[in-house]
Amino acid sequence: FEVMGSRGVYNDGWFAGTLGPRIPWSPNNTRIQNWDPDTDAWELYDLTSDFTQANDLAQKMPGKLEEMKQLFLSEASKNLALPIGAGLYTWYYHPEEAARSPLTEWELFQGQTRIAESNAPLYRAGFSSLATVKTQVPANASGVLYAVGGGSGGFSVYMDNGYLHAEYMATLLYRYKAKSAAPLSPGTKAIEVKMLWEDTKEAVRSGNLTLAVDGQEVARVLVEKSCPLALSASETFDVGMDLGAPASRDYDGRTPFRYNGKIISLDIQYIQNLDEKEVLEYV
């Protein structure tokens, strides 16, 4: 197998592999920037006596390790897995080339669901946006205004017992929440959701998330870590509900958490990114 530079091979009870440039639970941009697959440290295990892979034999059996590495290259070539690390091309080196819609502005309606993330307004780093939701808010309004992504990462704007919420979840590890200080009074409201990302070349960027109602800011939060390429591999963009796994764990168990008010219109457009100084001044 080969996944974004992480690779391994099994043969006759032996396994050899290397982590490659990415340690998923410990992001390190420098490690990826300086990565050379020819210098990766490989591990070697005899699974017939060490199925838990507790005893690395790479140092004791360099000849066997080299044999397994050559076998990997042979199998990788046969199965079109070369070049090593090709999966990093859009994820890290050129996210601007990832699949996305040519649109820069959307007019959406309540009940519009299952829009593929790549065809919807993007909430990944580098795509700052302004969403305007015109809605008739009922008393104790609850439900999702719009959401994209799911349990592994997502963005959701929703009401709960009259309060306006937004959450940016960059994997389950990093959750950033904004909530209005008071519940919204019933009536027709214009809700603005502004997501401003810093304009840098870093894969993982910071940004400012702001909520406003009828022109008055009601909540804000600094999103310290973004998703560089996609929020989810399979979840979608939904209006007026959140299908699939919840984009916010705060309404887990209540999905699809349909909005009990009326969404008159939802307009989303891309806007200019922030420079790093503007992001720091936001804190």
N, C-alpha and C positions, 0 to 999 in steps of 0.2 A: 504494500500500500504506500501511497504518497499523498499527504494532505498538507498543502501550504508549506512544504519543506520538511515536515515531520514524516519519517518514512521507516519502513521495516520490511523484513522478509523472513519467512518460515520455510524450513526444509528438513525433513527426516528428524524431527525432534529438536532441532536447533532454531533459535530466533535471534536475529540481530536487528538493531534499530537505533535511531537517534531522534532526539526531540526536534532538531532543526532550529530555526530562528525564533519561534514563538513558544512562550510558556503561557498558555491561556489564562492561568490563575495569577500571573504576575507580569502584566504588560510592561515591555521595555523597548522603547523606540530605538535606543542606541544599539541594542542587540540586533534588531532587524536591519538598521542602516548599515552596520558593519559586517553583516552576515556573509560568509564565504562557505558554500556547501562543502568545499574540498577540505575544510578544517573542522567540520563537525565531529564531535566526540561520539563514537559508536559504543553500544553496549552489546554483550554477547551472553546468551543464556542457553543452558542445556535443560530443556523443558522435561526431559524424561526423568530427571532427578530433582528439578528445581522449577516446578510449575508456577510458583509464586514470583519468579524472577527476582530472588533475593540475593543471588550470588553472581555478580558480574564477572565473566571470565575473559573479558577483552584484553586485559594486561597479561594474563597467563597463557592465552592461546591466540597470539596475533596472526598466526598462519590461518587458523580456522576463521577468524574474523574477516581477514582479507578475502577468503573464499566466499563468505556470505555476502560481503559487499559487492563482489564481482557478480554474484548471482542476482543480487538486487538490480544492478545496472542492466543485466541481460533481460530480466523479466520486465523491468520498467520500459525498456526499449520495445519489447514485443507488445506490451499493452498500452503504448502511447502515453506513458506517464512522464516523459521527458519534455521540456527541461524541468529540472528539479525546482520547485518553488513557483511554478507558473501561476498557481492559484493566488499568489500574493500580488499579482500585477494590478488588478483593480482594487483589491481589498486594502492594499497599503501604498503602493507606488503611484498608481494613477486612478484614484476613486472617481475622478471627474469623467472617466470613460465608462463607468458602470452603466448598466441599462437604466434609462429614465425617460420620462415623457418629454417631448419637445415643448410642451406648454409651460407657460410661466404664470398663468392665472386660471382659476377654476371657479365655476358657478355650480354649486352642488345643492341637493335637496334632501329633505328628510326621507329616510327609507332607502336611500341610495347606498348599497352595500357591496361587499366583496370586490372592491376595486383593488387590483394588484398594487402592491406598494410602489413598484417601479412606474406605474401609470398615474399614481396619485401625487398630490403635493408631498414633497420629501421633507422629513423631519430629521435628516441626518446632517452632520457637520457640513458647513459650506453653503447651505441653502436657507438663508434667513427668510422669514415669511411673516405676513400679517394676515390673520384670519378675522373676518367680521361676521358675527352670527347675529342676525336679527330674529328675535324670538318673542313669543308671547309666554311669559313666565307665570305659571300658576302658583298658588300658595304652596309652600313647602316643596318646591320643584325638586325633582329627582330624575336621574337618568343621564345617559351619555349624549352630549351634543355631537361630538365626533371623536373618533379614535383610529389609530393605526398601530399595527403590531399586535403583540400578544404577550404570553407569559415569559418568553425569553428576552423581551425588550419591546418597548412601545411608548406611545405618547397618547394621552387621553385628556379631553376637556369634558367635564361633567358637572352636574348639579347633585347635591345630596342634602336633603332636608332644607332646601333653600339656599345653601351655601354654594358658591362657585369654586370649583377645584380644577387644577391641572396637574398632571404628573408626567415627567420625562423619566423613563426607566431604561437606563443603559445596562442591559442585562439585569439579572436579579440583584447584582452586587451594588449598583449605584442608582438610587432612587431620589429624585428631586421633586418636591411638591410645593405648590402654591395654593393658598386658600383665602377666600375673602374673609375679612374680619367680621362681617355681619351677613346675614341672609339677604338675598335680593327680594325686594318687595314685588308683589304681583304686578303684571302689566307688560307692555311692549318695551323691550330693552334691546340695545345694541351692545353686544359683547365683543371686545377686541382681544385677540390673543396674538401677542407679538413674540416671535422667537428670533433672537438676533445672535448669530454666531460670530466669533472673532475671525478676522480675515488673515489666516496664517497658512503655512504649508504643512503644519502638523496633522497627523492622521487623527489623533484624538484632540478635540478642541473644546474650549469652554464657550458658554453663551449665556445670554440673559433672557429669561422668560417672564413676561409681564402680562397681567390680566387687567382689563379696564372695562367699566360699565358706563355707558352713556358719556364717554369721554373722561371719566374719572378713574384713575388707577386704584385697584382694590387689592392687588396682591402681586408679589414678585419673588423670584428665586434665581440664584446663580446655578446654572447647570455646569458643574465642574468637569464632567467627562461625557463626551458625546459618543454616539455610535457612528463610526466613520463610513460605513458602506450601506448597511441595512439594519433595520430594527429587528426583523424577523425573516426567517427563510420561507415561511409559508403563510403567515397571517396577512390580513388585508386592511383596507381603509373603509370605515363604515360611518354613516351619518345617522344620528338619532338612536344609535344602539352600538353595542360592541359584540360582534359575533366571534365565536371561537374562544380561545383563552383570553382572560381579561388583560387589557393593557395597563391596568392599575390593580394591584392586589387589594386595594381598599374596598372594591366592590366584588371581590371574589365570592362566588356562591350566589350572586344576584344577576349574573349575565343571562341574557344579553343586555340587561339593565336599560330597557327602552326609556327614552325621555318622555315624561308625562305632559310636557308642554308642546307647543307648536313651533317648529323652526320655519320661519318665513323665508329665510335665505341664508346661505353659507357661501361667502366669497373668500377665496384664499389667493394671495398673490405673493410672488417672491419680491424681496426688497434687498437693499444693499447691506452687506455684512459690516460688522464693527471692526475697528482696529483694536489691537491688544490694550492700548491705553484706555479706550472707552469701556472695555470689559472690566478692567481693574477699578475704574472710577465708579462702576455700578455697585460694587460691594459696599 
